[in-house]
Amino acid sequence: MSDITFSAEQKAQITEKLQSYMETELDIELGQFDADFLLDFIAKEMGSLFYNQGLYDAQAVLTDRMDGLTDAIYQLEKG
């Protein structure tokens, strides 16, 4: 798996959310550089966990849909 990267716009949105969260919930003022650094850390150290969970969720949906198609095909069989 390649590194998780974000567009400049996405990174700006995420760092703003991190700054807001830190200020509101923890009463910590987080500067732009620190927010970027924190985002990079989270993406590097934990990003694969979120990514993999997304894959597992997508796989579960696909499996469910395939089961439905299999059932539909069985119903079309002629005896």
N, CA, C and O atoms as a CHARMM CRD file, in Angstrom:
* protein
*
  316
    1    1 MET  N      0.84300  -1.17600   0.00000 PROA 1      0.00000
    2    1 MET  CA     0.00000   0.00000   0.00000 PROA 1      0.00000
    3    1 MET  C      0.88800   1.24000   0.00000 PROA 1      0.00000
    4    1 MET  O      1.86500   1.32200   0.74500 PROA 1      0.00000
    5    2 SER  N      0.53900   2.18400  -0.83200 PROA 2      0.00000
    6    2 SER  CA     1.29200   3.43100  -0.86400 PROA 2      0.00000
    7    2 SER  C      0.85500   4.32700   0.29900 PROA 2      0.00000
    8    2 SER  O     -0.16200   4.08600   0.94900 PROA 2      0.00000
    9    3 ASP  N      1.64800   5.35300   0.53300 PROA 3      0.00000
   10    3 ASP  CA     1.32900   6.28400   1.61600 PROA 3      0.00000
   11    3 ASP  C      0.00500   6.98100   1.33800 PROA 3      0.00000
   12    3 ASP  O     -0.35900   7.22200   0.18700 PROA 3      0.00000
   13    4 ILE  N     -0.69700   7.29400   2.39400 PROA 4      0.00000
   14    4 ILE  CA    -1.94800   8.03200   2.27400 PROA 4      0.00000
   15    4 ILE  C     -1.60800   9.50600   2.08800 PROA 4      0.00000
   16    4 ILE  O     -0.90100  10.10500   2.89800 PROA 4      0.00000
   17    5 THR  N     -2.12200  10.06900   1.01100 PROA 5      0.00000
   18    5 THR  CA    -1.86500  11.48300   0.73400 PROA 5      0.00000
   19    5 THR  C     -3.19400  12.19000   0.50700 PROA 5      0.00000
   20    5 THR  O     -4.18800  11.57900   0.11500 PROA 5      0.00000
   21    6 PHE  N     -3.18500  13.47000   0.75800 PROA 6      0.00000
   22    6 PHE  CA    -4.37100  14.30400   0.59600 PROA 6      0.00000
   23    6 PHE  C     -4.03900  15.46500  -0.32000 PROA 6      0.00000
   24    6 PHE  O     -2.89300  15.91000  -0.38200 PROA 6      0.00000
   25    7 SER  N     -5.03800  15.95200  -1.02800 PROA 7      0.00000
   26    7 SER  CA    -4.84500  17.16200  -1.83000 PROA 7      0.00000
   27    7 SER  C     -4.64200  18.33500  -0.85800 PROA 7      0.00000
   28    7 SER  O     -4.92200  18.22900   0.33600 PROA 7      0.00000
   29    8 ALA  N     -4.15700  19.43100  -1.39400 PROA 8      0.00000
   30    8 ALA  CA    -3.94000  20.61500  -0.54900 PROA 8      0.00000
   31    8 ALA  C     -5.24200  21.06600   0.09600 PROA 8      0.00000
   32    8 ALA  O     -5.25800  21.46600   1.26000 PROA 8      0.00000
   33    9 GLU  N     -6.33700  21.00000  -0.66300 PROA 9      0.00000
   34    9 GLU  CA    -7.64100  21.40800  -0.13200 PROA 9      0.00000
   35    9 GLU  C     -8.09800  20.47000   0.99200 PROA 9      0.00000
   36    9 GLU  O     -8.58500  20.92300   2.02700 PROA 9      0.00000
   37   10 GLN  N     -7.93700  19.16300   0.77600 PROA 10     0.00000
   38   10 GLN  CA    -8.31800  18.19500   1.79800 PROA 10     0.00000
   39   10 GLN  C     -7.47800  18.39100   3.05700 PROA 10     0.00000
   40   10 GLN  O     -7.99500  18.36900   4.17300 PROA 10     0.00000
   41   11 LYS  N     -6.17900  18.58200   2.86000 PROA 11     0.00000
   42   11 LYS  CA    -5.28100  18.75800   4.00500 PROA 11     0.00000
   43   11 LYS  C     -5.66000  20.00500   4.80300 PROA 11     0.00000
   44   11 LYS  O     -5.62900  19.99600   6.03400 PROA 11     0.00000
   45   12 ALA  N     -6.01600  21.07000   4.09800 PROA 12     0.00000
   46   12 ALA  CA    -6.42900  22.30500   4.77500 PROA 12     0.00000
   47   12 ALA  C     -7.69800  22.07500   5.58800 PROA 12     0.00000
   48   12 ALA  O     -7.80500  22.55400   6.71700 PROA 12     0.00000
   49   13 GLN  N     -8.65700  21.34800   5.02700 PROA 13     0.00000
   50   13 GLN  CA    -9.90200  21.06200   5.74500 PROA 13     0.00000
   51   13 GLN  C     -9.63500  20.21000   6.98500 PROA 13     0.00000
   52   13 GLN  O    -10.18700  20.47000   8.05500 PROA 13     0.00000
   53   14 ILE  N     -8.79900  19.20700   6.83800 PROA 14     0.00000
   54   14 ILE  CA    -8.52800  18.31000   7.96600 PROA 14     0.00000
   55   14 ILE  C     -7.77000  19.03500   9.06400 PROA 14     0.00000
   56   14 ILE  O     -8.09000  18.87900  10.24300 PROA 14     0.00000
   57   15 THR  N     -6.76500  19.83100   8.69100 PROA 15     0.00000
   58   15 THR  CA    -5.99600  20.54400   9.71900 PROA 15     0.00000
   59   15 THR  C     -6.87800  21.56500  10.43800 PROA 15     0.00000
   60   15 THR  O     -6.72000  21.77200  11.64100 PROA 15     0.00000
   61   16 GLU  N     -7.79900  22.20300   9.72300 PROA 16     0.00000
   62   16 GLU  CA    -8.72500  23.12400  10.38700 PROA 16     0.00000
   63   16 GLU  C     -9.58200  22.38100  11.41000 PROA 16     0.00000
   64   16 GLU  O     -9.82600  22.88100  12.50800 PROA 16     0.00000
   65   17 LYS  N    -10.03500  21.18500  11.04000 PROA 17     0.00000
   66   17 LYS  CA   -10.83900  20.39000  11.96700 PROA 17     0.00000
   67   17 LYS  C    -10.01200  19.96000  13.17500 PROA 17     0.00000
   68   17 LYS  O    -10.50300  19.97100  14.30400 PROA 17     0.00000
   69   18 LEU  N     -8.76200  19.58300  12.94000 PROA 18     0.00000
   70   18 LEU  CA    -7.89200  19.22400  14.06100 PROA 18     0.00000
   71   18 LEU  C     -7.68400  20.41400  14.99600 PROA 18     0.00000
   72   18 LEU  O     -7.75500  20.27800  16.21700 PROA 18     0.00000
   73   19 GLN  N     -7.42700  21.58000  14.40700 PROA 19     0.00000
   74   19 GLN  CA    -7.22800  22.77600  15.22000 PROA 19     0.00000
   75   19 GLN  C     -8.47300  23.10600  16.03600 PROA 19     0.00000
   76   19 GLN  O     -8.38300  23.42400  17.22100 PROA 19     0.00000
   77   20 SER  N     -9.62500  23.02800  15.39700 PROA 20     0.00000
   78   20 SER  CA   -10.88000  23.32200  16.07900 PROA 20     0.00000
   79   20 SER  C    -11.13100  22.32700  17.20800 PROA 20     0.00000
   80   20 SER  O    -11.51200  22.71700  18.31200 PROA 20     0.00000
   81   21 TYR  N    -10.91800  21.04900  16.93100 PROA 21     0.00000
   82   21 TYR  CA   -11.12800  20.01600  17.95000 PROA 21     0.00000
   83   21 TYR  C    -10.20600  20.23700  19.14500 PROA 21     0.00000
   84   21 TYR  O    -10.64600  20.20800  20.29400 PROA 21     0.00000
   85   22 MET  N     -8.93500  20.45600  18.86600 PROA 22     0.00000
   86   22 MET  CA    -7.97000  20.64300  19.95900 PROA 22     0.00000
   87   22 MET  C     -8.33200  21.85600  20.81700 PROA 22     0.00000
   88   22 MET  O     -8.20900  21.82300  22.04100 PROA 22     0.00000
   89   23 GLU  N     -8.77300  22.91400  20.16200 PROA 23     0.00000
   90   23 GLU  CA    -9.15300  24.13300  20.89000 PROA 23     0.00000
   91   23 GLU  C    -10.42300  23.91200  21.71300 PROA 23     0.00000
   92   23 GLU  O    -10.46700  24.27300  22.88900 PROA 23     0.00000
   93   24 THR  N    -11.44400  23.32700  21.11100 PROA 24     0.00000
   94   24 THR  CA   -12.74300  23.15500  21.75800 PROA 24     0.00000
   95   24 THR  C    -12.71400  22.09400  22.85600 PROA 24     0.00000
   96   24 THR  O    -13.18100  22.32600  23.97200 PROA 24     0.00000
   97   25 GLU  N    -12.16500  20.94400  22.52800 PROA 25     0.00000
   98   25 GLU  CA   -12.23100  19.80400  23.45100 PROA 25     0.00000
   99   25 GLU  C    -11.09100  19.74600  24.45800 PROA 25     0.00000
  100   25 GLU  O    -11.27700  19.27100  25.57900 PROA 25     0.00000
  101   26 LEU  N     -9.90700  20.22800  24.06500 PROA 26     0.00000
  102   26 LEU  CA    -8.74100  20.07800  24.94100 PROA 26     0.00000
  103   26 LEU  C     -8.14800  21.40400  25.38900 PROA 26     0.00000
  104   26 LEU  O     -7.17600  21.43400  26.14300 PROA 26     0.00000
  105   27 ASP  N     -8.73800  22.50400  24.92300 PROA 27     0.00000
  106   27 ASP  CA    -8.25700  23.83700  25.25700 PROA 27     0.00000
  107   27 ASP  C     -6.77100  24.00300  24.92000 PROA 27     0.00000
  108   27 ASP  O     -6.00000  24.58900  25.67900 PROA 27     0.00000
  109   28 ILE  N     -6.39800  23.46000  23.74600 PROA 28     0.00000
  110   28 ILE  CA    -5.02200  23.55600  23.26500 PROA 28     0.00000
  111   28 ILE  C     -5.05300  24.28900  21.92600 PROA 28     0.00000
  112   28 ILE  O     -5.76100  23.89100  21.00000 PROA 28     0.00000
  113   29 GLU  N     -4.27400  25.36300  21.84200 PROA 29     0.00000
  114   29 GLU  CA    -4.19200  26.09100  20.58000 PROA 29     0.00000
  115   29 GLU  C     -3.11500  25.43100  19.72200 PROA 29     0.00000
  116   29 GLU  O     -1.94600  25.37700  20.10300 PROA 29     0.00000
  117   30 LEU  N     -3.52600  24.93600  18.56900 PROA 30     0.00000
  118   30 LEU  CA    -2.63300  24.21100  17.68000 PROA 30     0.00000
  119   30 LEU  C     -2.36700  25.06200  16.45000 PROA 30     0.00000
  120   30 LEU  O     -3.29500  25.39600  15.71200 PROA 30     0.00000
  121   31 GLY  N     -1.11300  25.41500  16.22500 PROA 31     0.00000
  122   31 GLY  CA    -0.75300  26.21800  15.05700 PROA 31     0.00000
  123   31 GLY  C     -0.82500  25.39200  13.77800 PROA 31     0.00000
  124   31 GLY  O     -0.97100  24.17000  13.81500 PROA 31     0.00000
  125   32 GLN  N     -0.71900  26.08400  12.65300 PROA 32     0.00000
  126   32 GLN  CA    -0.81200  25.43200  11.35100 PROA 32     0.00000
  127   32 GLN  C      0.26800  24.36800  11.17300 PROA 32     0.00000
  128   32 GLN  O     -0.02900  23.25700  10.73300 PROA 32     0.00000
  129   33 PHE  N      1.50400  24.68900  11.50700 PROA 33     0.00000
  130   33 PHE  CA     2.60700  23.73700  11.36800 PROA 33     0.00000
  131   33 PHE  C      2.36800  22.50400  12.23000 PROA 33     0.00000
  132   33 PHE  O      2.54500  21.37500  11.77300 PROA 33     0.00000
  133   34 ASP  N      1.96500  22.72400  13.47700 PROA 34     0.00000
  134   34 ASP  CA     1.71100  21.60000  14.38400 PROA 34     0.00000
  135   34 ASP  C      0.53600  20.74700  13.91200 PROA 34     0.00000
  136   34 ASP  O      0.57100  19.52300  14.03400 PROA 34     0.00000
  137   35 ALA  N     -0.49800  21.38200  13.37800 PROA 35     0.00000
  138   35 ALA  CA    -1.65700  20.64400  12.86600 PROA 35     0.00000
  139   35 ALA  C     -1.25900  19.80800  11.65500 PROA 35     0.00000
  140   35 ALA  O     -1.69600  18.66600  11.52000 PROA 35     0.00000
  141   36 ASP  N     -0.42700  20.37200  10.76800 PROA 36     0.00000
  142   36 ASP  CA     0.07600  19.61200   9.62200 PROA 36     0.00000
  143   36 ASP  C      0.91100  18.42500  10.08400 PROA 36     0.00000
  144   36 ASP  O      0.77800  17.32100   9.55600 PROA 36     0.00000
  145   37 PHE  N      1.75700  18.65400  11.05300 PROA 37     0.00000
  146   37 PHE  CA     2.61200  17.60100  11.60000 PROA 37     0.00000
  147   37 PHE  C      1.76600  16.49400  12.23500 PROA 37     0.00000
  148   37 PHE  O      2.04100  15.31000  12.03700 PROA 37     0.00000
  149   38 LEU  N      0.74000  16.87700  12.99400 PROA 38     0.00000
  150   38 LEU  CA    -0.15300  15.90100  13.62400 PROA 38     0.00000
  151   38 LEU  C     -0.90200  15.09200  12.57100 PROA 38     0.00000
  152   38 LEU  O     -1.03700  13.87600  12.70100 PROA 38     0.00000
  153   39 LEU  N     -1.38600  15.76000  11.53500 PROA 39     0.00000
  154   39 LEU  CA    -2.08000  15.05100  10.45900 PROA 39     0.00000
  155   39 LEU  C     -1.15100  14.05100   9.77800 PROA 39     0.00000
  156   39 LEU  O     -1.54700  12.91600   9.51400 PROA 39     0.00000
  157   40 ASP  N      0.07400  14.46500   9.49400 PROA 40     0.00000
  158   40 ASP  CA     1.04100  13.55200   8.87400 PROA 40     0.00000
  159   40 ASP  C      1.29300  12.33700   9.75800 PROA 40     0.00000
  160   40 ASP  O      1.38400  11.21400   9.26300 PROA 40     0.00000
  161   41 PHE  N      1.40500  12.55900  11.06000 PROA 41     0.00000
  162   41 PHE  CA     1.61600  11.46000  12.00600 PROA 41     0.00000
  163   41 PHE  C      0.42800  10.49300  11.99000 PROA 41     0.00000
  164   41 PHE  O      0.60600   9.27800  11.90400 PROA 41     0.00000
  165   42 ILE  N     -0.78100  11.04800  12.07300 PROA 42     0.00000
  166   42 ILE  CA    -1.98300  10.20500  12.08500 PROA 42     0.00000
  167   42 ILE  C     -2.08600   9.40700  10.79200 PROA 42     0.00000
  168   42 ILE  O     -2.38000   8.21200  10.82200 PROA 42     0.00000
  169   43 ALA  N     -1.84600  10.05600   9.66200 PROA 43     0.00000
  170   43 ALA  CA    -1.93600   9.37400   8.37000 PROA 43     0.00000
  171   43 ALA  C     -0.90300   8.25500   8.28000 PROA 43     0.00000
  172   43 ALA  O     -1.20400   7.15900   7.80800 PROA 43     0.00000
  173   44 LYS  N      0.30800   8.53400   8.73300 PROA 44     0.00000
  174   44 LYS  CA     1.38800   7.54500   8.63200 PROA 44     0.00000
  175   44 LYS  C      1.19200   6.38200   9.59700 PROA 44     0.00000
  176   44 LYS  O      1.34600   5.22300   9.21400 PROA 44     0.00000
  177   45 GLU  N      0.85700   6.68400  10.83400 PROA 45     0.00000
  178   45 GLU  CA     0.80600   5.66300  11.88500 PROA 45     0.00000
  179   45 GLU  C     -0.53700   4.94600  11.98700 PROA 45     0.00000
  180   45 GLU  O     -0.57900   3.78800  12.40400 PROA 45     0.00000
  181   46 MET  N     -1.63100   5.60300  11.61800 PROA 46     0.00000
  182   46 MET  CA    -2.94900   5.00400  11.80100 PROA 46     0.00000
  183   46 MET  C     -3.77200   4.94200  10.52600 PROA 46     0.00000
  184   46 MET  O     -4.81900   4.29500  10.49400 PROA 46     0.00000
  185   47 GLY  N     -3.31900   5.59700   9.49300 PROA 47     0.00000
  186   47 GLY  CA    -4.07700   5.65900   8.25000 PROA 47     0.00000
  187   47 GLY  C     -4.40900   4.29400   7.68500 PROA 47     0.00000
  188   47 GLY  O     -5.50700   4.08100   7.17100 PROA 47     0.00000
  189   48 SER  N     -3.46000   3.36100   7.77700 PROA 48     0.00000
  190   48 SER  CA    -3.70100   2.03400   7.20800 PROA 48     0.00000
  191   48 SER  C     -4.83100   1.31200   7.93900 PROA 48     0.00000
  192   48 SER  O     -5.54200   0.50800   7.33400 PROA 48     0.00000
  193   49 LEU  N     -5.00200   1.58600   9.21400 PROA 49     0.00000
  194   49 LEU  CA    -6.09800   0.96000   9.96500 PROA 49     0.00000
  195   49 LEU  C     -7.45100   1.43200   9.43300 PROA 49     0.00000
  196   49 LEU  O     -8.36000   0.62500   9.24000 PROA 49     0.00000
  197   50 PHE  N     -7.58500   2.73800   9.19700 PROA 50     0.00000
  198   50 PHE  CA    -8.82300   3.28400   8.64800 PROA 50     0.00000
  199   50 PHE  C     -9.03400   2.79500   7.21700 PROA 50     0.00000
  200   50 PHE  O    -10.14600   2.43600   6.82900 PROA 50     0.00000
  201   51 TYR  N     -7.95900   2.78700   6.44400 PROA 51     0.00000
  202   51 TYR  CA    -8.03200   2.33100   5.05900 PROA 51     0.00000
  203   51 TYR  C     -8.48800   0.87800   4.99000 PROA 51     0.00000
  204   51 TYR  O     -9.38900   0.53500   4.22400 PROA 51     0.00000
  205   52 ASN  N     -7.86300   0.03700   5.79100 PROA 52     0.00000
  206   52 ASN  CA    -8.22100  -1.38600   5.79200 PROA 52     0.00000
  207   52 ASN  C     -9.65500  -1.60300   6.24000 PROA 52     0.00000
  208   52 ASN  O    -10.34300  -2.46200   5.68800 PROA 52     0.00000
  209   53 GLN  N    -10.12600  -0.85000   7.22300 PROA 53     0.00000
  210   53 GLN  CA   -11.50700  -0.98600   7.66500 PROA 53     0.00000
  211   53 GLN  C    -12.46300  -0.61100   6.53400 PROA 53     0.00000
  212   53 GLN  O    -13.50300  -1.24500   6.35800 PROA 53     0.00000
  213   54 GLY  N    -12.10900   0.41200   5.77700 PROA 54     0.00000
  214   54 GLY  CA   -12.91400   0.78000   4.61900 PROA 54     0.00000
  215   54 GLY  C    -12.97400  -0.33800   3.59100 PROA 54     0.00000
  216   54 GLY  O    -14.02000  -0.59200   2.99500 PROA 54     0.00000
  217   55 LEU  N    -11.84200  -1.00600   3.38900 PROA 55     0.00000
  218   55 LEU  CA   -11.82300  -2.14600   2.47200 PROA 55     0.00000
  219   55 LEU  C    -12.70100  -3.27700   2.97900 PROA 55     0.00000
  220   55 LEU  O    -13.44000  -3.88700   2.20500 PROA 55     0.00000
  221   56 TYR  N    -12.62400  -3.56300   4.28000 PROA 56     0.00000
  222   56 TYR  CA   -13.44300  -4.63900   4.86100 PROA 56     0.00000
  223   56 TYR  C    -14.93200  -4.31000   4.72200 PROA 56     0.00000
  224   56 TYR  O    -15.74300  -5.18100   4.40600 PROA 56     0.00000
  225   57 ASP  N    -15.27700  -3.05700   4.95900 PROA 57     0.00000
  226   57 ASP  CA   -16.67300  -2.63800   4.82700 PROA 57     0.00000
  227   57 ASP  C    -17.14200  -2.77700   3.38000 PROA 57     0.00000
  228   57 ASP  O    -18.24900  -3.25300   3.12800 PROA 57     0.00000
  229   58 ALA  N    -16.31100  -2.36500   2.43500 PROA 58     0.00000
  230   58 ALA  CA   -16.66200  -2.48000   1.02100 PROA 58     0.00000
  231   58 ALA  C    -16.79000  -3.95300   0.62400 PROA 58     0.00000
  232   58 ALA  O    -17.68600  -4.32100  -0.13700 PROA 58     0.00000
  233   59 GLN  N    -15.90100  -4.77900   1.13600 PROA 59     0.00000
  234   59 GLN  CA   -15.95700  -6.20400   0.82900 PROA 59     0.00000
  235   59 GLN  C    -17.24300  -6.82700   1.36600 PROA 59     0.00000
  236   59 GLN  O    -17.84700  -7.67000   0.70300 PROA 59     0.00000
  237   60 ALA  N    -17.66400  -6.41700   2.55800 PROA 60     0.00000
  238   60 ALA  CA   -18.90100  -6.94600   3.14000 PROA 60     0.00000
  239   60 ALA  C    -20.10700  -6.55700   2.29400 PROA 60     0.00000
  240   60 ALA  O    -20.99900  -7.37600   2.07200 PROA 60     0.00000
  241   61 VAL  N    -20.14100  -5.32300   1.82300 PROA 61     0.00000
  242   61 VAL  CA   -21.24400  -4.87600   0.96900 PROA 61     0.00000
  243   61 VAL  C    -21.24300  -5.66100  -0.33500 PROA 61     0.00000
  244   61 VAL  O    -22.29200  -6.10800  -0.80000 PROA 61     0.00000
  245   62 LEU  N    -20.06700  -5.82600  -0.91800 PROA 62     0.00000
  246   62 LEU  CA   -19.96300  -6.56300  -2.18300 PROA 62     0.00000
  247   62 LEU  C    -20.38600  -8.01900  -2.00300 PROA 62     0.00000
  248   62 LEU  O    -21.09100  -8.56700  -2.85100 PROA 62     0.00000
  249   63 THR  N    -19.96900  -8.64300  -0.91900 PROA 63     0.00000
  250   63 THR  CA   -20.35500 -10.02800  -0.63700 PROA 63     0.00000
  251   63 THR  C    -21.86900 -10.13500  -0.49200 PROA 63     0.00000
  252   63 THR  O    -22.47900 -11.06700  -1.01700 PROA 63     0.00000
  253   64 ASP  N    -22.46800  -9.20100   0.20700 PROA 64     0.00000
  254   64 ASP  CA   -23.92400  -9.19800   0.38000 PROA 64     0.00000
  255   64 ASP  C    -24.63500  -9.07300  -0.96900 PROA 64     0.00000
  256   64 ASP  O    -25.60300  -9.78500  -1.23300 PROA 64     0.00000
  257   65 ARG  N    -24.15500  -8.17600  -1.80900 PROA 65     0.00000
  258   65 ARG  CA   -24.76200  -7.98900  -3.13600 PROA 65     0.00000
  259   65 ARG  C    -24.57600  -9.24200  -3.99100 PROA 65     0.00000
  260   65 ARG  O    -25.49200  -9.63500  -4.71400 PROA 65     0.00000
  261   66 MET  N    -23.40900  -9.86900  -3.91900 PROA 66     0.00000
  262   66 MET  CA   -23.15500 -11.08500  -4.70200 PROA 66     0.00000
  263   66 MET  C    -24.06700 -12.22000  -4.24000 PROA 66     0.00000
  264   66 MET  O    -24.56000 -12.99600  -5.05900 PROA 66     0.00000
  265   67 ASP  N    -24.29300 -12.31800  -2.92600 PROA 67     0.00000
  266   67 ASP  CA   -25.21700 -13.32800  -2.41000 PROA 67     0.00000
  267   67 ASP  C    -26.61800 -13.11000  -2.96300 PROA 67     0.00000
  268   67 ASP  O    -27.31400 -14.06500  -3.30600 PROA 67     0.00000
  269   68 GLY  N    -27.02400 -11.86100  -3.04700 PROA 68     0.00000
  270   68 GLY  CA   -28.33000 -11.54000  -3.61500 PROA 68     0.00000
  271   68 GLY  C    -28.41400 -11.92600  -5.08000 PROA 68     0.00000
  272   68 GLY  O    -29.44300 -12.43200  -5.52700 PROA 68     0.00000
  273   69 LEU  N    -27.34700 -11.69400  -5.83500 PROA 69     0.00000
  274   69 LEU  CA   -27.32700 -12.08400  -7.24100 PROA 69     0.00000
  275   69 LEU  C    -27.35600 -13.60300  -7.39100 PROA 69     0.00000
  276   69 LEU  O    -28.03800 -14.13500  -8.26700 PROA 69     0.00000
  277   70 THR  N    -26.62000 -14.28600  -6.54200 PROA 70     0.00000
  278   70 THR  CA   -26.61100 -15.74900  -6.57900 PROA 70     0.00000
  279   70 THR  C    -28.01100 -16.29000  -6.32900 PROA 70     0.00000
  280   70 THR  O    -28.46200 -17.19900  -7.02500 PROA 70     0.00000
  281   71 ASP  N    -28.70000 -15.73100  -5.33300 PROA 71     0.00000
  282   71 ASP  CA   -30.07700 -16.15700  -5.04600 PROA 71     0.00000
  283   71 ASP  C    -30.99100 -15.89300  -6.23900 PROA 71     0.00000
  284   71 ASP  O    -31.82800 -16.72800  -6.58000 PROA 71     0.00000
  285   72 ALA  N    -30.82900 -14.72600  -6.87600 PROA 72     0.00000
  286   72 ALA  CA   -31.66000 -14.37900  -8.02500 PROA 72     0.00000
  287   72 ALA  C    -31.42600 -15.35100  -9.18400 PROA 72     0.00000
  288   72 ALA  O    -32.36600 -15.71400  -9.89100 PROA 72     0.00000
  289   73 ILE  N    -30.18600 -15.76700  -9.37600 PROA 73     0.00000
  290   73 ILE  CA   -29.87600 -16.71900 -10.45000 PROA 73     0.00000
  291   73 ILE  C    -30.48900 -18.07900 -10.14700 PROA 73     0.00000
  292   73 ILE  O    -31.02700 -18.72900 -11.04300 PROA 73     0.00000
  293   74 TYR  N    -30.41300 -18.51300  -8.89700 PROA 74     0.00000
  294   74 TYR  CA   -31.02800 -19.80200  -8.52100 PROA 74     0.00000
  295   74 TYR  C    -32.53100 -19.78500  -8.77200 PROA 74     0.00000
  296   74 TYR  O    -33.11000 -20.79800  -9.16500 PROA 74     0.00000
  297   75 GLN  N    -33.15400 -18.65100  -8.55000 PROA 75     0.00000
  298   75 GLN  CA   -34.60700 -18.54000  -8.77000 PROA 75     0.00000
  299   75 GLN  C    -34.96100 -18.61800 -10.24800 PROA 75     0.00000
  300   75 GLN  O    -36.08900 -18.96600 -10.59700 PROA 75     0.00000
  301   76 LEU  N    -34.01800 -18.29800 -11.11100 PROA 76     0.00000
  302   76 LEU  CA   -34.25900 -18.35800 -12.54900 PROA 76     0.00000
  303   76 LEU  C    -34.08100 -19.77500 -13.11800 PROA 76     0.00000
  304   76 LEU  O    -34.50700 -20.05500 -14.23900 PROA 76     0.00000
  305   77 GLU  N    -33.46100 -20.64700 -12.35100 PROA 77     0.00000
  306   77 GLU  CA   -33.22900 -22.01100 -12.85100 PROA 77     0.00000
  307   77 GLU  C    -34.54100 -22.71300 -13.14600 PROA 77     0.00000
  308   77 GLU  O    -35.54500 -22.51800 -12.46200 PROA 77     0.00000
  309   78 LYS  N    -34.50400 -23.52900 -14.17700 PROA 78     0.00000
  310   78 LYS  CA   -35.68800 -24.30400 -14.55100 PROA 78     0.00000
  311   78 LYS  C    -35.43000 -25.75300 -14.19800 PROA 78     0.00000
  312   78 LYS  O    -34.34200 -26.28500 -14.41800 PROA 78     0.00000
  313   79 GLY  N    -36.43700 -26.36700 -13.65500 PROA 79     0.00000
  314   79 GLY  CA   -36.31600 -27.73700 -13.19400 PROA 79     0.00000
  315   79 GLY  C    -36.64400 -28.68600 -14.22500 PROA 79     0.00000
  316   79 GLY  O    -36.59000 -29.89400 -13.99100 PROA 79     0.00000
